[in-house]
Amino acid sequence: MTPQVDTTFPGSAELMTYGAVSIGVWLSPFLLWVVADLLLERRGQGLVRKK
């Protein structure tokens, strides 16, 4: 995001930092949810195959 400081964040590196932090705050739980969903789905498929 650094090359976009002058255009997207009107020259403010602090504003860019706040933007990156807010993206991380929302992206982290989403990625954890996706990984958990994939693991649970994989575990469920393994149980079905054993029957």
N, CA, C and O atoms as a GROMACS GRO file, in nm:
protein
  204
    1MET      N    1   0.081  -0.119   0.000
    1MET     CA    2   0.000   0.000   0.000
    1MET      C    3   0.086   0.126   0.000
    1MET      O    4   0.035   0.236  -0.024
    2THR      N    5   0.215   0.113   0.026
    2THR     CA    6   0.301   0.230   0.035
    2THR      C    7   0.302   0.317  -0.091
    2THR      O    8   0.301   0.439  -0.077
    3PRO      N    9   0.304   0.261  -0.213
    3PRO     CA   10   0.302   0.349  -0.331
    3PRO      C   11   0.175   0.434  -0.344
    3PRO      O   12   0.174   0.531  -0.419
    4GLN      N   13   0.071   0.399  -0.273
    4GLN     CA   14  -0.055   0.471  -0.284
    4GLN      C   15  -0.072   0.580  -0.179
    4GLN      O   16  -0.180   0.640  -0.170
    5VAL      N   17   0.030   0.606  -0.099
    5VAL     CA   18   0.016   0.706   0.008
    5VAL      C   19  -0.023   0.841  -0.049
    5VAL      O   20  -0.111   0.907   0.005
    6ASP      N   21   0.040   0.883  -0.158
    6ASP     CA   22   0.012   1.016  -0.213
    6ASP      C   23  -0.124   1.026  -0.280
    6ASP      O   24  -0.186   1.132  -0.278
    7THR      N   25  -0.171   0.917  -0.340
    7THR     CA   26  -0.297   0.925  -0.414
    7THR      C   27  -0.418   0.885  -0.331
    7THR      O   28  -0.518   0.957  -0.328
    8THR      N   29  -0.411   0.770  -0.265
    8THR     CA   30  -0.527   0.719  -0.194
    8THR      C   31  -0.543   0.780  -0.054
    8THR      O   32  -0.654   0.804  -0.008
    9PHE      N   33  -0.430   0.804   0.012
    9PHE     CA   34  -0.435   0.849   0.151
    9PHE      C   35  -0.382   0.993   0.166
    9PHE      O   36  -0.309   1.018   0.262
   10PRO      N   37  -0.413   1.085   0.080
   10PRO     CA   38  -0.364   1.223   0.073
   10PRO      C   39  -0.230   1.251   0.141
   10PRO      O   40  -0.219   1.348   0.216
   11GLY      N   41  -0.129   1.170   0.117
   11GLY     CA   42   0.004   1.194   0.170
   11GLY      C   43   0.023   1.160   0.316
   11GLY      O   44   0.127   1.192   0.373
   12SER      N   45  -0.073   1.096   0.378
   12SER     CA   46  -0.065   1.066   0.521
   12SER      C   47  -0.031   0.919   0.542
   12SER      O   48  -0.112   0.830   0.516
   13ALA      N   49   0.092   0.894   0.590
   13ALA     CA   50   0.132   0.756   0.622
   13ALA      C   51   0.052   0.704   0.741
   13ALA      O   52   0.026   0.584   0.750
   14GLU      N   53   0.013   0.791   0.830
   14GLU     CA   54  -0.066   0.750   0.947
   14GLU      C   55  -0.204   0.700   0.903
   14GLU      O   56  -0.254   0.602   0.957
   15LEU      N   57  -0.264   0.767   0.809
   15LEU     CA   58  -0.394   0.724   0.756
   15LEU      C   59  -0.380   0.589   0.686
   15LEU      O   60  -0.470   0.504   0.697
   16MET      N   61  -0.269   0.568   0.614
   16MET     CA   62  -0.245   0.439   0.550
   16MET      C   63  -0.233   0.329   0.656
   16MET      O   64  -0.286   0.220   0.637
   17THR      N   65  -0.164   0.358   0.765
   17THR     CA   66  -0.148   0.260   0.873
   17THR      C   67  -0.283   0.223   0.933
   17THR      O   68  -0.311   0.106   0.956
   18TYR      N   69  -0.366   0.323   0.958
   18TYR     CA   70  -0.500   0.296   1.011
   18TYR      C   71  -0.582   0.210   0.915
   18TYR      O   72  -0.656   0.122   0.958
   19GLY      N   73  -0.568   0.236   0.786
   19GLY     CA   74  -0.639   0.156   0.687
   19GLY      C   75  -0.592   0.012   0.687
   19GLY      O   76  -0.674  -0.080   0.680
   20ALA      N   77  -0.462  -0.008   0.694
   20ALA     CA   78  -0.407  -0.144   0.696
   20ALA      C   79  -0.448  -0.218   0.822
   20ALA      O   80  -0.480  -0.337   0.816
   21VAL      N   81  -0.448  -0.151   0.934
   21VAL     CA   82  -0.488  -0.214   1.061
   21VAL      C   83  -0.635  -0.252   1.057
   21VAL      O   84  -0.672  -0.361   1.103
   22SER      N   85  -0.720  -0.165   1.005
   22SER     CA   86  -0.862  -0.198   1.001
   22SER      C   87  -0.891  -0.314   0.906
   22SER      O   88  -0.981  -0.394   0.932
   23ILE      N   89  -0.816  -0.324   0.798
   23ILE     CA   90  -0.831  -0.439   0.709
   23ILE      C   91  -0.791  -0.566   0.782
   23ILE      O   92  -0.859  -0.668   0.770
   24GLY      N   93  -0.681  -0.561   0.856
   24GLY     CA   94  -0.635  -0.677   0.931
   24GLY      C   95  -0.733  -0.722   1.038
   24GLY      O   96  -0.750  -0.841   1.061
   25VAL      N   97  -0.796  -0.625   1.102
   25VAL     CA   98  -0.893  -0.657   1.207
   25VAL      C   99  -1.011  -0.736   1.150
   25VAL      O  100  -1.060  -0.828   1.215
   26TRP      N  101  -1.055  -0.702   1.032
   26TRP     CA  102  -1.168  -0.772   0.971
   26TRP      C  103  -1.126  -0.898   0.897
   26TRP      O  104  -1.202  -0.995   0.892
   27LEU      N  105  -1.007  -0.898   0.841
   27LEU     CA  106  -0.962  -1.012   0.761
   27LEU      C  107  -0.921  -1.131   0.848
   27LEU      O  108  -0.944  -1.245   0.810
   28SER      N  109  -0.862  -1.106   0.963
   28SER     CA  110  -0.815  -1.215   1.049
   28SER      C  111  -0.927  -1.309   1.092
   28SER      O  112  -0.915  -1.430   1.073
   29PRO      N  113  -1.036  -1.260   1.150
   29PRO     CA  114  -1.144  -1.352   1.188
   29PRO      C  115  -1.206  -1.422   1.067
   29PRO      O  116  -1.246  -1.538   1.077
   30PHE      N  117  -1.214  -1.353   0.955
   30PHE     CA  118  -1.270  -1.415   0.835
   30PHE      C  119  -1.184  -1.532   0.790
   30PHE      O  120  -1.237  -1.638   0.757
   31LEU      N  121  -1.052  -1.514   0.789
   31LEU     CA  122  -0.963  -1.621   0.748
   31LEU      C  123  -0.968  -1.738   0.846
   31LEU      O  124  -0.964  -1.854   0.805
   32LEU      N  125  -0.977  -1.709   0.975
   32LEU     CA  126  -0.991  -1.816   1.074
   32LEU      C  127  -1.120  -1.893   1.052
   32LEU      O  128  -1.122  -2.015   1.066
   33TRP      N  129  -1.227  -1.823   1.019
   33TRP     CA  130  -1.356  -1.888   0.994
   33TRP      C  131  -1.346  -1.980   0.872
   33TRP      O  132  -1.398  -2.092   0.873
   34VAL      N  133  -1.280  -1.933   0.767
   34VAL     CA  134  -1.265  -2.013   0.645
   34VAL      C  135  -1.183  -2.139   0.673
   34VAL      O  136  -1.220  -2.248   0.630
   35VAL      N  137  -1.074  -2.125   0.746
   35VAL     CA  138  -0.990  -2.241   0.778
   35VAL      C  139  -1.068  -2.340   0.865
   35VAL      O  140  -1.063  -2.460   0.841
   36ALA      N  141  -1.139  -2.289   0.966
   36ALA     CA  142  -1.218  -2.377   1.052
   36ALA      C  143  -1.326  -2.449   0.971
   36ALA      O  144  -1.349  -2.568   0.992
   37ASP      N  145  -1.390  -2.379   0.881
   37ASP     CA  146  -1.493  -2.440   0.798
   37ASP      C  147  -1.435  -2.550   0.710
   37ASP      O  148  -1.494  -2.657   0.697
   38LEU      N  149  -1.319  -2.524   0.651
   38LEU     CA  150  -1.256  -2.625   0.567
   38LEU      C  151  -1.216  -2.748   0.648
   38LEU      O  152  -1.234  -2.861   0.603
   39LEU      N  153  -1.161  -2.726   0.766
   39LEU     CA  154  -1.122  -2.839   0.851
   39LEU      C  155  -1.242  -2.920   0.896
   39LEU      O  156  -1.238  -3.043   0.895
   40LEU      N  157  -1.349  -2.852   0.935
   40LEU     CA  158  -1.469  -2.925   0.978
   40LEU      C  159  -1.533  -2.999   0.862
   40LEU      O  160  -1.584  -3.110   0.879
   41GLU      N  161  -1.532  -2.938   0.745
   41GLU     CA  162  -1.588  -3.004   0.627
   41GLU      C  163  -1.506  -3.127   0.591
   41GLU      O  164  -1.561  -3.231   0.556
   42ARG      N  165  -1.375  -3.114   0.598
   42ARG     CA  166  -1.287  -3.228   0.568
   42ARG      C  167  -1.308  -3.340   0.670
   42ARG      O  168  -1.310  -3.457   0.633
   43ARG      N  169  -1.324  -3.304   0.798
   43ARG     CA  170  -1.347  -3.404   0.901
   43ARG      C  171  -1.480  -3.475   0.877
   43ARG      O  172  -1.490  -3.597   0.896
   44GLY      N  173  -1.582  -3.400   0.836
   44GLY     CA  174  -1.714  -3.459   0.808
   44GLY      C  175  -1.709  -3.555   0.692
   44GLY      O  176  -1.777  -3.658   0.695
   45GLN      N  177  -1.632  -3.525   0.589
   45GLN     CA  178  -1.619  -3.614   0.472
   45GLN      C  179  -1.548  -3.743   0.512
   45GLN      O  180  -1.582  -3.850   0.461
   46GLY      N  181  -1.450  -3.734   0.600
   46GLY     CA  182  -1.379  -3.852   0.646
   46GLY      C  183  -1.469  -3.946   0.721
   46GLY      O  184  -1.454  -4.068   0.708
   47LEU      N  185  -1.563  -3.893   0.799
   47LEU     CA  186  -1.655  -3.978   0.873
   47LEU      C  187  -1.753  -4.048   0.781
   47LEU      O  188  -1.792  -4.163   0.806
   48VAL      N  189  -1.793  -3.982   0.675
   48VAL     CA  190  -1.888  -4.042   0.581
   48VAL      C  191  -1.822  -4.156   0.505
   48VAL      O  192  -1.886  -4.258   0.480
   49ARG      N  193  -1.697  -4.142   0.468
   49ARG     CA  194  -1.628  -4.245   0.392
   49ARG      C  195  -1.607  -4.373   0.472
   49ARG      O  196  -1.602  -4.481   0.413
   50LYS      N  197  -1.594  -4.365   0.602
   50LYS     CA  198  -1.566  -4.481   0.684
   50LYS      C  199  -1.687  -4.572   0.701
   50LYS      O  200  -1.671  -4.689   0.737
   51LYS      N  201  -1.807  -4.522   0.675
   51LYS     CA  202  -1.927  -4.604   0.696
   51LYS      C  203  -1.940  -4.713   0.597
   51LYS      O  204  -2.037  -4.790   0.603
   0.00000   0.00000   0.00000
